[in-house]
């Protein structure tokens, strides 16, 4: 009998033996377990109380320029978010077809600010009014305290009420004062517009800046053959940093509703302050290497949010693994290197700000991934962040590892010990 036949027969016997001996139905979204467990092994459950060594909240997300979709809020005293758009390059001339030179703009007509709103997630049920102000100043106008006083009556350059029927359309046109815009063209060649929303008790719209950037449209001549001029946001300051200047072309200011860092013993996710929480695990390698984990749950004790007012919407939270290696010792820096939640098989979780009690976040696929790549290649950390980060007052609050012992976060593992080893 040839060596090839012997090897084939031995491989077949090995495959049959493996199929017979490996009957444990331990399945998961990552596929077949790496090693078969002993048929006689029972499913076990344990809670690792000291497995979480760091949990801390960072504020200020998304960072300036990272989110071009901006929610405008006006909810009594609990939420006030406004928008600033810089038009630092207004046209001085216009072109007539066939003319040998450009003509000086001597008038402005039909001026309007055009922008797109989100009509899928947010559908106002009452009319809202949007006010536009001239918020140009020589002060440092990225500071909220410098901008707020500029939203006043003598600087109003446009105001329009939109009915619920108007708000069903994606695109809104806010009429601007022609004389005010023409004065800007003559004097400074720049206009900085601040938008504020108001309504009957409360108002909220989401201005989309990714797909359709807000823009100003004007007519500069009575001749209808001359097309309207469209002016796009552009920031010319600071002059020494183009990245920051581009970020300031279109940004939000939070006048009210941004909560400070959570109190000792708690961490938070979401809110207008844009909070996200970094969590690091210390799971003994002997625990992961000696068992087949079939379920892993991060157990959190939720506490009622600090300031929820009338906000009853749930908050969608993503769990994203930190991809930075253990050599990155600064946890804020490490928390910026994140993997996609879906890429690692982690489902999103919804929390209601008013809720309290025990909650769980499933991490089984991430635990398996950490075992696969080894502890030397990952810090075994995650970041919990809201889907609409910094865009809603809704905030979820939880007890941290500094909270009462019975309420601290912990890791629960459901597993089967590995005693019989066979390669499936």
Secondary structure, 3 states (H helix, E strand, C coil): CCHHHHHHHHHHHHHHHHHHHCCCCCCCCCCCCCCCCCCCCCEEEEEECCCEEEEEEECCCCCCCCCCCEEEEEECCCEEEEEEEEECCCCCEECCCCCCCCEECCCCEEEEEEEEECCCCCCCCCCEEEEEEECCCCCCCCCHHHHHCCCCHHHEEEEEEECCCHHHCCEEEEECCHHHHHHHHHHCCCEEEEEEEEECCEEEEEEECCCCCCEEEEECCCCCCCCCEEEECECCCCCCCHHHHHHCCEEEEEEECCCCCCCCCEEEEECCCCEEEEEEECCCHHHHHCEEEEEEEEEEEEECCCCCCCCCCEEEEEEEEECCCCCCCCHHHHCCCECCCHHHCCCCEEEECCCCEEEEEECHHHHHHHHHHCHHHCCCEEEEEECCCCCCCCEEEEECCCCCHHHCCEEEEEEEECCCCCCC
